[in-house]
Amino acid sequence: MGWLYIVQKIGFLKKHHKEWNASIFGNLITQLKLAKEELHHLDLLAKFRELLDDGRSRRAELRESLWKLSKRF
C-alpha cells in the first residue's frame, strides 16, 4: 500500500513541476525562434536602409534577449 502512495505522489509532483516549469520559463524553443526571426528581419532591413532609433534599439533588445534565452537552454 505504501508503494502505491509513493507512485501517485511522484506522478502528482511530476505533473505540477511540468506546469510550473512551463509557466515560469515558457517554451524556450519558441521564444528563441521568434526572436531569431525578428532579428533576421531587422538585419535584412538594415542591409538595404539605415534603421531608425527604434529599430536599432529593438535590434539591441533582441540580441540581448537571444543571449539570455540561450544561456537558459
Phi and psi restraints in degrees (value plus and minus 20) as a CYANA .aco file:
   2 GLY   PHI     -85.1   -45.1
   2 GLY   PSI     -58.8   -18.8
   3 TRP   PHI     -86.2   -46.2
   3 TRP   PSI     -58.1   -18.1
   4 LEU   PHI     -80.8   -40.8
   4 LEU   PSI     -62.5   -22.5
   5 TYR   PHI     -82.2   -42.2
   5 TYR   PSI     -63.7   -23.7
   6 ILE   PHI     -83.9   -43.9
   6 ILE   PSI     -63.4   -23.4
   7 VAL   PHI     -83.0   -43.0
   7 VAL   PSI     -63.5   -23.5
   8 GLN   PHI     -84.6   -44.6
   8 GLN   PSI     -62.0   -22.0
   9 LYS   PHI     -83.3   -43.3
   9 LYS   PSI     -62.2   -22.2
  10 ILE   PHI     -83.4   -43.4
  10 ILE   PSI     -62.2   -22.2
  11 GLY   PHI     -81.5   -41.5
  11 GLY   PSI     -62.6   -22.6
  12 PHE   PHI     -81.7   -41.7
  12 PHE   PSI     -67.5   -27.5
  13 LEU   PHI     -84.3   -44.3
  13 LEU   PSI     -59.6   -19.6
  14 LYS   PHI     -82.4   -42.4
  14 LYS   PSI     -64.3   -24.3
  15 LYS   PHI     -83.1   -43.1
  15 LYS   PSI     -66.6   -26.6
  16 HIS   PHI     -91.5   -51.5
  16 HIS   PSI     -52.1   -12.1
  17 HIS   PHI     -85.5   -45.5
  17 HIS   PSI     -60.8   -20.8
  18 LYS   PHI     -83.4   -43.4
  18 LYS   PSI     -62.9   -22.9
  19 GLU   PHI     -85.4   -45.4
  19 GLU   PSI     -62.5   -22.5
  20 TRP   PHI     -83.2   -43.2
  20 TRP   PSI     -64.7   -24.7
  21 ASN   PHI     -79.5   -39.5
  21 ASN   PSI     -63.3   -23.3
  22 ALA   PHI     -86.8   -46.8
  22 ALA   PSI     -58.3   -18.3
  23 SER   PHI     -93.6   -53.6
  23 SER   PSI     -53.8   -13.8
  24 ILE   PHI    -101.1   -61.1
  24 ILE   PSI     -68.1   -28.1
  25 PHE   PHI    -119.0   -79.0
  25 PHE   PSI     -40.3    -0.3
  26 GLY   PHI      46.8    86.8
  26 GLY   PSI    -187.9  -147.9
  27 ASN   PHI    -112.8   -72.8
  27 ASN   PSI      79.4   119.4
  28 LEU   PHI     -80.9   -40.9
  28 LEU   PSI     -58.0   -18.0
  29 ILE   PHI     -82.6   -42.6
  29 ILE   PSI     -64.2   -24.2
  30 THR   PHI     -85.5   -45.5
  30 THR   PSI     -63.6   -23.6
  31 GLN   PHI     -82.2   -42.2
  31 GLN   PSI     -62.5   -22.5
  32 LEU   PHI     -82.5   -42.5
  32 LEU   PSI     -64.5   -24.5
  33 LYS   PHI     -81.8   -41.8
  33 LYS   PSI     -65.8   -25.8
  34 LEU   PHI     -84.3   -44.3
  34 LEU   PSI     -62.2   -22.2
  35 ALA   PHI     -85.2   -45.2
  35 ALA   PSI     -60.7   -20.7
  36 LYS   PHI     -83.9   -43.9
  36 LYS   PSI     -61.6   -21.6
  37 GLU   PHI     -84.3   -44.3
  37 GLU   PSI     -64.2   -24.2
  38 GLU   PHI     -86.1   -46.1
  38 GLU   PSI     -60.6   -20.6
  39 LEU   PHI     -83.8   -43.8
  39 LEU   PSI     -60.9   -20.9
  40 HIS   PHI     -80.9   -40.9
  40 HIS   PSI     -63.2   -23.2
  41 HIS   PHI     -80.7   -40.7
  41 HIS   PSI     -65.5   -25.5
  42 LEU   PHI     -85.9   -45.9
  42 LEU   PSI     -56.5   -16.5
  43 ASP   PHI     -83.9   -43.9
  43 ASP   PSI     -59.8   -19.8
  44 LEU   PHI     -85.6   -45.6
  44 LEU   PSI     -61.1   -21.1
  45 LEU   PHI     -81.8   -41.8
  45 LEU   PSI     -61.7   -21.7
  46 ALA   PHI     -86.2   -46.2
  46 ALA   PSI     -44.9    -4.9
  47 LYS   PHI     -88.6   -48.6
  47 LYS   PSI     -53.1   -13.1
  48 PHE   PHI    -120.7   -80.7
  48 PHE   PSI     -42.5    -2.5
  49 ARG   PHI    -175.1  -135.1
  49 ARG   PSI     140.2   180.2
  50 GLU   PHI     -94.8   -54.8
  50 GLU   PSI     116.4   156.4
  51 LEU   PHI     -97.1   -57.1
  51 LEU   PSI     127.4   167.4
  52 LEU   PHI     -95.1   -55.1
  52 LEU   PSI     154.3   194.3
  53 ASP   PHI     -76.4   -36.4
  53 ASP   PSI     -62.3   -22.3
  54 ASP   PHI     -87.1   -47.1
  54 ASP   PSI     -54.4   -14.4
  55 GLY   PHI     -87.6   -47.6
  55 GLY   PSI     -61.4   -21.4
  56 ARG   PHI     -86.8   -46.8
  56 ARG   PSI     -61.3   -21.3
  57 SER   PHI     -89.0   -49.0
  57 SER   PSI     -56.4   -16.4
  58 ARG   PHI     -85.4   -45.4
  58 ARG   PSI     -59.6   -19.6
  59 ARG   PHI     -83.2   -43.2
  59 ARG   PSI     -60.2   -20.2
  60 ALA   PHI     -85.9   -45.9
  60 ALA   PSI     -60.7   -20.7
  61 GLU   PHI     -81.7   -41.7
  61 GLU   PSI     -62.9   -22.9
  62 LEU   PHI     -84.6   -44.6
  62 LEU   PSI     -61.1   -21.1
  63 ARG   PHI     -82.4   -42.4
  63 ARG   PSI     -63.3   -23.3
  64 GLU   PHI     -84.4   -44.4
  64 GLU   PSI     -61.9   -21.9
  65 SER   PHI     -82.2   -42.2
  65 SER   PSI     -63.9   -23.9
  66 LEU   PHI     -81.4   -41.4
  66 LEU   PSI     -61.7   -21.7
  67 TRP   PHI     -83.5   -43.5
  67 TRP   PSI     -65.4   -25.4
  68 LYS   PHI     -85.6   -45.6
  68 LYS   PSI     -62.6   -22.6
  69 LEU   PHI     -84.7   -44.7
  69 LEU   PSI     -59.9   -19.9
  70 SER   PHI     -88.8   -48.8
  70 SER   PSI     -48.3    -8.3
  71 LYS   PHI     -88.5   -48.5
  71 LYS   PSI     -52.5   -12.5
  72 ARG   PHI     -95.5   -55.5
  72 ARG   PSI     -39.8     0.2
